[in-house]
Amino acid sequence: MDIEKKSVLLVSMPFTGLMMPDIRLHLLEKYLKERDIKVKTRHLYLKAAEFYGIPFYNSQNRQNQKQLSFDEYVQRTDLFYNWVLEHVDWKTYDIIGFMVNPEQFLPSLAIAKQIKEQYPEKIIIFTGSQTSGQLGVNVLRAFDLIDFVISGDCEEAFYRLALNYQDYDSIPHLIYRIENEVIWNQPDTYVNLNKLPIPDFDSFYKELSQVSKEVRQFFLDKGRLPVEISRGCWWSQCTFCNIGIQHPCYREKSVKRIIEEIKFLSDEYTIPRFQLIGNTLPKKDSRLLFEEIIQLGRDLDFCADVSPGQLHSDDYRLMKEAGFNNILLNVFSFNQNFLKKMNTGIRVIDNIADLKFCKENGINALYDLLVNYPNEEDIDFKETKKTLDKIKALDLDLPQQLTNFVVHFGSTIYNNPAAFNIKKLDYTDTDKLMFPLGILEKNISFNYNFKRKKDIRKHDWEQLIREWRQKKGKLYASVDMNITSTA
């Protein structure tokens, strides 16, 4: 007897980045289609960019925000919200899955609430970094409108739910309720990335064709297609990072499979620009990857995350030849004491060397400096200033911006705040604006502010960079590379 399969709608809400399609939708869409599940995707963030305007929309993923007045923001949000409710045929689908990063959390909740009120029989699933691990358990406890949360690899769990499995304890990575208890099937198996299907982006391009000319042209001029190369982090020891709760097991695709995907996508969509999705380049086979891309003989343009110290001078030459014109370099700091507190495994000399290699090979290095660490000391600021004075003469790329430190749920600092001079964690102003205190007290926040046990002198990091810019004789212009990893 055939199993009656459920139909699935996958949704990506604002404010995910506009520079590339949300790869999570397309991987899951193709995985389900290959198993004969009726599935459709909606990239509703594209329509949001039309309502808000691209400058404001893009600024929501940066610190230097383009402001709308409060009344303008409310008006445009209402217009978008009503458009979504009226133009998406929610009643057609049995399961509605939301891909949820922190920036997408409240918009997803708002739409899911209306769906549940109109169609209480619909199954609402949340998955993504905002609902990983214990954070996902907390979210399911806090919001009755969510039926299931999937933590980490979501492909097989979605498939089994679409098959109407009732034996929930056999579904990997699932967080679910039994009466008043929330249960998390903590993972003991992880998907082999080489066995996942190559995603297609037909549904994205179809939806892109239906939004404003401004949004379409933005993607056509600057957009990239994502190619997932790994999940998790092979280092996974940085004190500020919580990628371990999202993907506890590091995996990477083979170079052969990465090349296969690049060839397919460049042929299928005639786009030359790609973003490699992974916390960093392959641990051992980066050079092989560059060589294989060069062998393709295609004029392609790549961007990827790179950890300083991972590559040598000749690797950067190959990287440039392969088409890596822009990289996201994980610099974080120019002070060794600071880097030790972060436990990045990176040295200041690695940061300087990699910036130098980028300059020598014509690669644009995009990076931020992380400042206002909870146990920051005077020596951290002073040593950074000395280092900057020494490298100004090298005419290296400036940081894209300063990033004020926040504590991520599940990070080493979150789990042991006292060891990092933190007296108390506090909710961010944004979360206080979005959620009532009773909800926040259920520990559903991804980011936290903090109060120090011991006060430190306030360091004028902005002035330090301002002086660097002036002596360098360049404008401190933010490069328009609104790229985030969403795998």
N, C-alpha and C positions, 0 to 999 in steps of 0.2 A: 504494500500500500504506500502510495506517495505521501511524503510529508508535506503538509500545507505550509509553504514558506511565507514569511512576512515580508512586506515591502519596506524599503529603507530610504529615508531622506537624510543626507549629510549636509550640515550647515556650518559655514564659517562666517562669524559676525565681525563687525569692527571691534578693535582697531588693530587687526593684523596688518602687516606691511603691504604696500601696493606694488612693490618692485617685482614680486613673483607670485604665482598661484600658491595657494595653501596646499603643500604637497601631501599633507595628511589625508585630505579629501580624496585625492586622486589615487594614492596607494590603496586606500580602503575601498574606493569605488571599483577599481580593477580587480582586487582580490575577491570582492563579492560577486561581480559579474562573471568571473571565471567559474564560480560555483552556482551559477544560475539563480542568483538573488536579484530581484527587481530593485534597482538602486538609482538614485538621482542625487546630484550635488547642487548646492546653491552657494555662490560666492557673494553673500549679501554685503560684504564690506566694500565691494565695488560700487554698489548703489549708495552706500553711506558716503563715500568719497565725493560722489556727485552732489549730494545734499549739503555736505559741510564745506566743500571746496578742497582742492588738493593741498594748499599750504597749511590749512588748519588740520586736516586729516593726518598729514605726514608728521606734523609737529607733536602729535600725541605719543609718538614713540621716541621723542627726544626731550632734552631738558630745555632747549631754547625754543619755547613754544610760541606759535602765532596765535594771538588771542582773538576770540570772538567775545562780544559782550555776553553777559549771562542771559539776557533776554533773547539774543540771537541764537545762542547755543540751545536754549530750551525750545525755541521755535523750530529750528532745523532738526533737532532730535525728535520732536513730535511728528514732523512731516515724514521723516524716515521711518519711524516706528509704525505709523499708520499705513505707510506704503507697504511695508513688509507684511503686515497682517492682512492687507487687502489683496496683494498680488502673488502670494505663495499659496498653493493649493494644499494646505496642511491636511485636509481630510482624506486625501488620496493615499496617505502612507500610514503604515502601522507603527513603525519605529522612526523616531526623529533623533538623530545624533548630532550633538554640538561639539565641535572641536574648540577647546577652551584653553587659551593662554590667559594670564592675568588681565591683559587689556580687553579681553573678550568676555570676561566673566559676567559683569553686570548686564551688558546688552543681551547675552545669551539667557540669563535668568529672566529678564523682562519679557522676552518673546516666549520662552518656555512656559512662563506663568499664564500667559494669555492662551496658549495652545491647550494647556491642561484645563483651563476654565471652560473653553469652548468644546473640547474633545477629550474628556477625562479618560477615555479608553486608550489614548495614544501612549506609547511607551517612550519616555524621555531618557536619553543616555547622554552623559557628559564624559568626555575624555580629553586629555591634554595635560600640560604641565601644572595647571591650576588644580587638577584633581588627581595628582600622583601620590601613591602611598598613603600614609596616615592623613595627609591633607585631603585626599579623596574620601577617606572614611569620615572625616569631620564635615566635609561638604554634604555628603549624603545624610548625615544626622541632622544637619541644619535646615535642609530644604526638602520638604515632603514632595514637592512637585517633580523632583528627579527620581526616576525609578531605579536606574543603575548607574554606576560609575565604573569605568575601565581604566586601570592604572598601568601605564607603560604600553607594551605591545598590545594593540587593540584589535588586530585583524581577525584572529580566530574567535575571540569572544563575541564580536559583532556577528560573525557568521553563525555561531551556535545559537545566539539569541534570535537571529532571523529564522533559524530552523525550529524555533519555539521550544528549545530545550527547557525542561523544568528542573532538571538535576543540576542546580546552580553550582554546587560544590565541585563539579567536574569542569567548570568553565574557567580557563586560565585568566588571571589578572582581573577577575570580576570582583566588584564590591557591591553587595546587595543586602537586603533586609530579610530577616525571618522574624516575624512579629515585631517586637521592639528592639531586636538586636541587629547591629550592623556587622556584617562578616566580610572579611577581605581574604580572597584566595591569593595569598602571597606567592609570587612566582618562583617556580623551580625549573621552568623551561622557558627558553627565549627563541624568538623567530630567527631563522637563518636568512639573513638579508639577501643572499645570493639566490634564494628560492622564491622571493617575492616577485610578483609580476612587474614588468616595466609599465609605469603609469602612462596613460594618455591624457592629454589636456584639452580634448575636444569640448567638454562641457564648460571649461573656463573660457575658451575663446568664443563660444556661443554666447555666454553671458556678458563677456566683455563687449561684444558687438551691439549689445542692447543698452549700454549706458552712454553717458554724455561723450561728445567728441573729445573734451578735455581729458577725461579719464582714459579713454582709449588711446589717445595720442601719447599720454604719459607713459603707458606701458610699452607702446610700440617704439618710443624713443629710448627708454631707459630700462625696460623690464627684462627679466631673466627667467629662464626655466630652471627649476630646481632638480638636482640629481643627488639623491641620498647616497652617501658613501659610508656612513657609520652611525651607530647609536651608542650613547654613553660616552665615557671618557677613559682612556687607558691610564691616565694619571689619577684623576678623581680624588685628589688630596687637598685641593685648595680650600682654605678655611671658610671662604665666603660663598662657595659654590654648593648648590644642592642638586646637581645633575644626577647624583647617585640615587635619589629617591624617584627620579623619572625613569632612568635606565640603569639599574644596578649592575648589569653585565655589559661590558664593552664588546662590541662586535663591529667588524668592518667588512665591506664588500671586497671581492677580489678585483684586481685591476682589470682583468678580462671582462668582468661583468660591468664595471663602470664605463669602460670604453664602448661596450655593446649598447648601453643606454644612451650615451652621448651621440653615437652614430644614428641610432633610431630617432631620437628627438630632433636632431639637426636636420635629418632628412624629412621627417614628418611635418615639422612646423617651420622650416626654413628660417630659424632664428639663430643668430650667432652667439648669443650671450647666455651663460649658464652660471648658476650658483651651486657650488658643491656643499651639500648639507651634511655637516658633521662638526663635532667640537674642535677638530683639527684635521690636518691631512693624515693619510694612512701612516701608521706608526713606522713601518719598515719599507714600504713600497712606494714612497712618494716619487723618488727618482724614476722608477719604472713607469709610474703613471704619466709623468711628464714626457718621457720618451715615447710612450705609446700614443699619447695625444699628438705629438709632433709627427709620428708616422701616419696619422690620419690624413695629413696634408690639407687640412681645412683651416680657413681663416676664422678661428673661434676666439671668443673672449670669455675668460673665467674669473670668478672671484671665490675665495675660500678663506676659512679661518686658518691661521698659522700660529704655532707656538714658537717663540724665539728659542734658538738653540737646537731646533730640530733639523735645520738645513744648513748646508755650507755654501760658500760663495758660488761654486760651480752649479749647485742645485738651483740657486736663484737664476743663473743664466739659462738653465734649461726651463725653469718655470716661466720666465719671460718669453722664451722661444715658443713655448706651448700655448701662450696666449693669456697668461695670468697678468693682466695689466693693473688690477687692483686686488689687494689682499686685506683682510681684517686681522691685524697683528695683535696678539694678546700680550701687550707690554705691561699694563697695569701701573708700573712705578719705575722711577729711575733711582731708587734708593734700596740698597741691599737689605738693610734692616727691615724696611717695609715689606719687601718681597718675602723675607723669612717669616714674618708674622702671617703673611698670606699663605705660606707654604706652597708656592706655585712651582717650586723646582726650577725656577728660571733665575738667572743672574743678570745684574745690570749690564755686564759686558755682552751678554747674549742680546739684550734689547738694542744696545748701540750697534753691535755688529750687524744684526738683521736689518736695521734701518739703513745702515751704510750699504749693505748688499742690495737693498731695494733701490736706493739712489743710483748706485752704479749701473743697475740694469733697467732703469726707467720704469720701475714698478711703484705705483702709488700706494703707500702704506697708510691705512686708516686705523687709528687706534685712539683709545681714551686713556686718561690717567684717573685712577681710582683714588679719591681723597676723602678726608674726614673719617678715617678708620677709627674704631672706638678706642684703641690703645695707641693712637698716633702720638708721637713724641716730638719735641723740638728738634732733635737730631734728624728725624725723618725729613722734616721740611728743609733744614739747613743743608743736609747732604744732597738732597734733590737739587737744590739751588746750585751747589758746587758742581754737580754732574752736568747740569744744563749749561752752566758757564763754559765747561770744557768742551761740550759737543756743539755749541752754537757755530763754531767755525766750520763744522762739517756740512752745514746747510742741509740738515736732515729734515724730513717731513715733520710738521707740527702735529700735536694731538688734535683729533677732531673736536673733542670737548673734554671738560672735566666731569667726572661722574661722582656725585656724592654717594657715599656708602650707605646702603640699607641692608638689613639682615634678612636673608632668605630663609623661609621655613625649611627645616630639616638640614640646614648647613651645620658645619662644625660649630660655628659661633652661636647659632640658634640653640643647639643642644647643650652648650656649655658657656653661657654668656659671661659668667663671673670671671672666667679665665682670660677674657678679652676686655676687662675694665668696663663691663656693662652691669649697671645696677638693676635696670629694669627695661624690658622691651615694651614698646608702645605702638599703637596702631598708627598708620600713616594718616596724614590729613585727608588724602584721597579716600581711603577706606572709611574714615569717620564721616565723610560727606555722603558716601554711597550706601552705608549700611548702619542700621541701628546698633547700639551698644550690645544689646542682647544677642544679636547674631554674631558680632565680632568676638564676643566672649566664647564662642564655640570653636575658636581657632581655625577660621576659614581663610585667613589672610595669607597671601604669598610673601608679601614684604612687610617689614617692621622697622620703625624708627627705634631709637634707643636713648636711654639716659645713662651717662657714665657714672661709675663709682667715684672716680677721681677726675675732677675737671682738668682740662688741658688748655693751654694757650691757643687762642684762635689763630690759625695760620691763613694768610692771605694768598691762597693758591691762585686766585684769579689774577692778582697783581703780578705774581711770578710769571705766569704765562703771558700776560700783557707785556711785560718787560722783554721776554724772549721774542715775542712777535715784533716789537719795535726794533730791537737790535738786529733781528733777522731781515727786517725790511719787507715783510710780507703781510698781507691781510690774513687774519685768522678766520678764514671762511670755511664754514661747514660744507663738506662735500655732500652732494645730494645722493647718498647711497643708503636709502632706508631699507637695509637688508637685515633680516633676523632669521635665525634658525628655528624652524617650526616642527622639525621632525620629532 
